[in-house]
């Protein structure tokens, strides 16, 4: 019985670790997205930092990426940046790859 319990505990530990990594990569991606969008909006370094944090916070509104897409698209459009939803989604994919790369290098 202990072998089964040990395997179950090991699986639960791995699952928790994997979920934490997904959360951290997504948060890093959102920070990178905020920095990318801030560059397009020509924000100052101080404003860029605050905006990146706001994008990370926006991801907590609902499950999935729709809340982040809405925030980025709305803010970029309001700032007069000529961009569409497809470009924002492409940036999400690009920044996800970069976030994963950064997390792997940090290990």
SEMI-763056 format. One record per atom (N, C-alpha, C): residue in one letter; x, y, z. Coordinates in steps of 0.1 Angstrom, whole numbers, plus 5000, padded with zeros to 4 digits. Each point is the difference from the previous one (the first is absolute). Layout:
REM residues N
AXYZ ...
***
This chain:
REM residues 107
X500849885000 X499250125000 X500950135000 X501149995007 X500850125000 X500650044986 X500249904992 X500550034987 X499050084992 X498749965001 X499050074993 X499850145006 X500150025013 X499950135006 X501250094996 X501149944999 X501250084996 X499950044986 X499549924991 X499850034986 X498950114999 X498949995008 X499050105000 X500550145004 X500850005011 X500650125005 X500950064990 X500849924993 X501050054990 X499250064988 X498949934996 X499250064989 X499450135004 X499550015012 X499450135005 X501050115001 X501249965004 X501150105001 X500450054986 X500149914990 X500350034987 X499050094994 X498749965002 X498950084995 X500050155005 X500250015013 X500150135006 X501250084994 X501149944999 X501250074994 X499750044986 X499449914992 X499750044986 X499050114999 X499050005009 X499050115000 X500650135004 X500950005009 X500750125004 X500950064989 X500649914992 X500850044989 X499250064989 X498849944997 X499150064991 X499650145004 X499750025013 X499650135005 X501150104998 X501249965004 X501250094999 X500350044986 X499949904991 X500350034986 X498950104994 X498849985004 X498950084995 X500250145006 X500350025012 X500350135006 X501150074993 X501149924997 X501250064993 X499550044986 X499349924993 X499550044987 X499250135001 X499150015009 X499250125001 X500850125003 X501049995008 X500950115003 X500850044987 X500449904992 X500750034987 X499050074991 X498749955000 X499050064991 X499850155004 X500050025013 X499850145005 X501250094995 X501249955001 X501150074995 X500050024985 X499549904993 X499950024985 X499050114997 X498849995006 X499050104998 X500450145004 X500750015011 X500450135005 X501050064990 X500849924994 X500950054989 X499350054988 X498949934997 X499250054989 X499350135003 X499650025013 X499350125004 X501050115004 X501349974999 X501150105004 X499950055014 X499849905009 X499950045015 X501550025005 X500150075011 X501350025007 X500349875007 X501349985004 X500349885008 X499249985012 X499750105007 X499149995012 X498649964997 X499550064989 X498649964996 X500049864994 X501149964994 X500149864994 X499949905011 X500850025011 X499949915012 X498649995005 X499450115002 X498650005006 X499049944990 X500250024987 X499149944990 X500249855000 X501249955000 X500349865000 X499349935012 X500150065011 X499349955012 X498550004998 X499550104994 X498550004997 X499649894991 X500849974990 X499749894991 X500049875008 X501049985008 X500049885009 X498749995008 X499650115006 X498850005008 X498749974992 X500050054988 X498949984991 X499749864997 X501049915001 X499849864997 X499249935011 X499850065011 X499349945011 X498550024999 X499550084990 X498650034999 X499249884996 X500549914991 X499349884996 X501049904994 X499549884999 X500949894995 X500350034985 X501249964996 X500450014986 X500650144997 X500350024988 X500750124996 X499150124995 X498749985000 X499150104994 X500150135008 X500249995013 X500150135008 X501250074996 X501149934998 X501350074996 X499950064986 X499449924991 X499850054986 X499150135001 X498950005007 X499250125001 X500750125006 X500849985010 X500750115006 X501050064990 X500949914994 X501050044991 X499450074988 X499049944994 X499350064988 X499450135004 X499350015011 X499350125004 X501050125003 X501149965007 X501050115003 X500850044988 X500449914992 X500750034988 X499250094990 X498749964998 X499150084992 X499850145005 X499850015014 X499850135006 X501250094999 X501249934999 X501250084999 X500350044985 X499149964991 X500250034986 X500949914992 X500349885006 X500949904993 X499149934990 X500449994988 X499349924990 X500349865001 X499149925006 X500249865003 X498749935000 X500049874997 X498849925001 X500149885009 X499049935002 X500049895009 X501049894996 X500149974987 X500949904995 X501450035004 X500450134999 X501450045004 X500249995015 X499050035008 X500149985014 X500249855004 X499249924993 X500149855003 X501349954995 X500650054989 X501349964996 X501050045010 X499950125006 X500950045010 X499949915012 X498849965004 X499949915011 X500849874998 X499849944988 X500849884997 X501550025000 X500450114995 X501550044999 X500550015015 X499350085008 X500450025013 X499949885009 X499149914997 X500049875007 X501249924998 X500550004988 X501249934996 X501250065008 X500050135000 X501150075007 X500049985015 X498850005005 X499849975015 X500549865004 X499749904991 X500449875003 X501549994999 X500650074990 X501550004999 X500650065012 X499550115004 X500650075012 X499949915012 X498949935002 X499849925012 X501049885000 X500249944988 X500949894999 X501450055002 X500450124996 X501350055002 X500250035015 X499050045007 X500150045014 X500249885009 X499749884995 X500249885008 X501449965002 
***
